[in-house]
Amino acid sequence: MGNCFGAPKKSTAEIAPSDVLKGSPVVRLYGPPADTLTCYVRFALLYKPVPVHFTPSQTLVLQFGSDAISGTRETLLQYMDLKFPDPPLMRRCIWSDKTALLVVAAATVQHRSVTWHLERMVRWAEDLSSRGGRGRGDPAMGSPRMEVRKFGRSYSQLLEVMLEHAQMEEKVVFPILERADRGLSKTANEEHARDLPIMNGIKEDIKSIGVLDSGNPAYQEALSNLSSRLKTLQDNCKEHFEEEERELLPLMEAAELSKEQQEKLLEQCLDVMQGTHSHLFHFFIEGLLPQDALYYLDMVIRSSSKERVASMLRMIVE
């Protein structure tokens, strides 16, 4: 399975409002507020370093200077990339149905979000451990105790995404792989179960840090354990994801799924990940590069549940 995503420098989280250039000409977007395409274009514009002014109207039009652009998603994205090249939004190559089944592509993008968030949590835990509760990090985090609460909340969100992703693979992907290689599903499920003790250990460390006094020797020990366990979890997930993408997911091709079967599997994938695609969608998208985020959004829009699609899109633009 080839990697056909581009590699922009920034993830969603690293593209902040401060990146908008002061004095830049305003992009004006007109369109029906609840319309799928309108929400999609509003989301895409969040990545571009230009101020955007949205006005509800009956027809979707993107206006910049004397230009007034309308049309398909591809037409609008091409225009945005032409006018504001960095970061690029269009994929640098197209995944064919043969080289990347829809559910395989969805699983791969989910791997990338989890990987990014794990890297962020590892860096954060290392910083907490190095400070040992004796000083503040980012002032925006508040007091050390408040920072630990925010750390715990972020880890809980990541844990929910990881567990839902594992359930999706166990319920949707692995049964298909079982047809290509009997016993494969059992082995893959055992791989998922391997990290549960580490995940639970991290939760306990965070609880301990939250109630202990920073002068207590056990406080520093809990910080050290937290950092060590997160690094182990990161290494295990990296190895697990690479193995899946190199050895397991390509076997999906052997199933020779029709387009209709692919669409059904994708729908099942989205059904399992209800938490990720509802209250955690902001968090999930944050871990993706712009091209990955829009590619995933393209797959979500394929969903037959128009209510779900509209809800998810509104969540990320309002």
N, C-alpha and C positions, 0 to 999 in steps of 0.2 A: 504494500500500500504506500504509494508515494505521497510526500508532503507537498501539497500544491498551494499552501497558504504563503503569502508574503511574510516579511519580517519587519514591520514597522518598529521604530525604536521604543514607542511608548505603549503601555497598556491603558485601558480605560481610566484606571485610577490615577495614572500619572498625567493625564490630560486634564488640567484643572482650569477653572474660570480665569485664572491669572494668565493663562496662555493666550487669551484673546488680546489681539493687538489694539492698543489704545489709538483712537483716531481712525480705525479701519472703516471702510464703507460698510454700511449695514446691508445684510441680506434680508430681504423681505419675503416671507412665505405666506401664501394665502391658500386656504383649503378647508374642507369640512373637518372639524376637530376630532370626531370619532372615526373618521375614515382610516383604514389600515395603511394606505399609501401615505397619507398626510403624516401620520404618527411615525412611520418608517423614515420619511425624509427629515422630520424634526429630530429624530434620534441620530441620523447620520450627520446632521449639521452640528451636533454637540461636539464632534471631534475636530471641527474646523476652527482655526483661530480668527473667527470673525463674529461680530455681534449679529444676532438674529432677532428679527421682530416678526412675530406670528400674528396674523389677523384672520379670524374665522371668515370663511366665504364658501360659496357653493362649488367653486372650481379650484383645483390645485394648480397654483402657479408659483414658481420660484423667480423672484426678481432681484437682479443685481445690476446696478447702474442702469444702462439702457436695455439690458437683456431681460427678456421674460420667457422663461423656459417651462414647458409642461411635457407630459408624456409618460413613458414607462419608468420603473425604478432604475433600470440600466441607463436610460438617457439622462436622468437627473443625477445619478452618481457620477457618470462620466463628466458631466458639466462641472460638478463640485471639484472633482480631481483635477480638471483642467485649470480652473480658476484658483484653487487652493490645493497645491500638490501634496503638502505634508500635513498630516499623514495620509497616505493613499487609502482609499476605501474599496476599490475594485480588486478582486482576486487576480493574482498574476497568472494563474492558469485555471482551467475549468476541470473539475473532477467529473470524469465520465461515470456512468452508472456501472460500468464494468470494473473500474479500478477503485471505486469507493461507493459502496451501497450507502443509502441514506442513514441507516442506523449506525453504520460504522463511522461515518463522518460525524454524527452526533456524539458518539462515545468519545471520539478523538478530541473534539472541541471541549467536551466536559473534562477530559484529562488535563487539558491545558489550563482551564480555570482553576482546578484543584491544585495543580502544580504551582501556579503563580501565588495562590493564597498560602500554600504551605511554605514557600520560600519567604514570603512576607512575615509569616508567623515565626519562622526560625530566626530571622534577623531581629525581630522584635524581642523574642525570648532571650537571645544572646545579649541584647542591649540591657534588658531588665536584670539579667544575671550579673553583667559587668558593673552595673550601678549598685546592685545589692540592696536596693531600697533606701540608699543614702542620698539620692539626688533625683531630680526630675529629668525627664527626657524632653519630649516635645511639650512646650507649655500648654498647647491646645488639649493635651490629655488630662490636665488638672492635677490633683494630688496623686502621689504614688498609689494610694489605695484605690482612687478612682480609675487610674490607668489599668490596674489589675482587673477591675470589673469590666472595663472596655475590652481588655484582652480576652477575658473569659467569654464575653458575649460574641466576639469575633470568632473564637474557636468553636463555640456552639453552632454558629452559622455554618462554618466550614464542615463541621462534623455532620450536620444534617445533609448538606450537599453530597458529601462523600458516601454516606450510608444510602441515600436515595440512588446515587449513581450505581452503587454495588447492587442494590435491589433491581435496578433496571437491567443490568447485565445478567443477573441470575434468572430473572423472569422472562426476558425478551431475547437477549443475545445468546446466552449459553445453550438454551434448548435447541437453537438452530445449529450451533456448532457441534452439538452432540450427534447430529445426523452425519456429519463429516468425519468425526472421530469419537467413537464410543468411549466413555470414561472421561472425556475431556471436561465435561460439565462438572463432574465431581471434583476433579483436580483444581479447576478454576475457583470453585466455591470454597475449597479449603484455603486457597491463597487469600481470599477475602477475609476469612475468619482469623487468619494468622495475626492480623494487626489489631484486632479488637482489644486484647489486653493492653497494648500500648496506648490506644485511644482512651480507654478508661483510666489508665494510669495518669495520663495528661490531665484529665478532668479532676482527678483527686489532687494532683499537685496544685492546680489552679485554686481549688477550694481551700487547701492548706495555706497558700500564700495570702488568700483573701481574709483569713481570720487571725493569722499570726502577727505578732509585733515585729517590725523590721529589725529590732535589736536581738531577737531570738535567734540562736544559731540554727534552729530548724528552718527558719525563714530562708536563709541563704542556701541551705541544703535543698529545700523545695524548689528554689529558683534554678539551681544547678540541675536537679532531676528533670525539671520542666524543659530546659534547654536541650538536655541530652536526649530525652524521649522524643521531642519534636524532630530533632535531627535524624533519629533512627526511623521515625515514621516517614519523614521526607525521603530518605534513602530507599526505604522499602517500597514506597509508592512509585518512585522514579523507576526502580527496577521492574515493578509489577506492570506499570503502564507501558514501558518499552517492550517488555515481553509480549504483552497483549497485542500491541500495534505491529510488532515484528512477526509473531508466530500464530496468534489466535485469530485476530480479526480478519486477516486476509483469507482465512478458511471459509468465511461467509460466502465468498464467490462460488464455492463448490455447491452451495445450495441452489444456485441458478434461480434466484427469486425474480418474479415478474415485477413490473412497475407497480401494479396494484398491490402485490404482496409487500413490496418495500414501503409503500404509503401506509399500509396497515401496521407494519412493524414500527414505523416512526410514530404513528398515533399511539401505539401501546407504550412506547418509550416516554412520550410526553405525559401519558396518563399516570405512569408510575412516579414521575418526578413532579408531583403536584406542588410540594413545598418549594422546590427550587424555582418552579415556574409561576409562583404566586408571590408570597411574601419575601422570598429570597432572590428574586430575579435581579434586583439592583446589585446585590452582593455577587451573584454569579457572573454577571456581565462585567463587573469591575475587574475581574481577573483575566479578561480577554483583550487581545490586540484588536484594533478597529476592524481589520479584515475578518478576523475570526468571529467577532461579535455580530457583524452584519451577515456573515455566512450562516451562523446559527439562527439568526433572526429570519433569514430566508426559509430555513427548514421549519421553524415554528409557524410561519405564515402558511405553509402547506397544510397545516392542521385543519381538519374538517370542523373543529370547534371554533367557530368565528367569535363566539363570546369570549373564549379563553384568549384568543389572539388579541382581540381588542383590549381586554383587560391588561394583558402583559405589556402591550405597547403604551397604553395610557400611563402605566406605572413608571415607565422609564423616561417619559417626557414631561410629566406634570409635576 
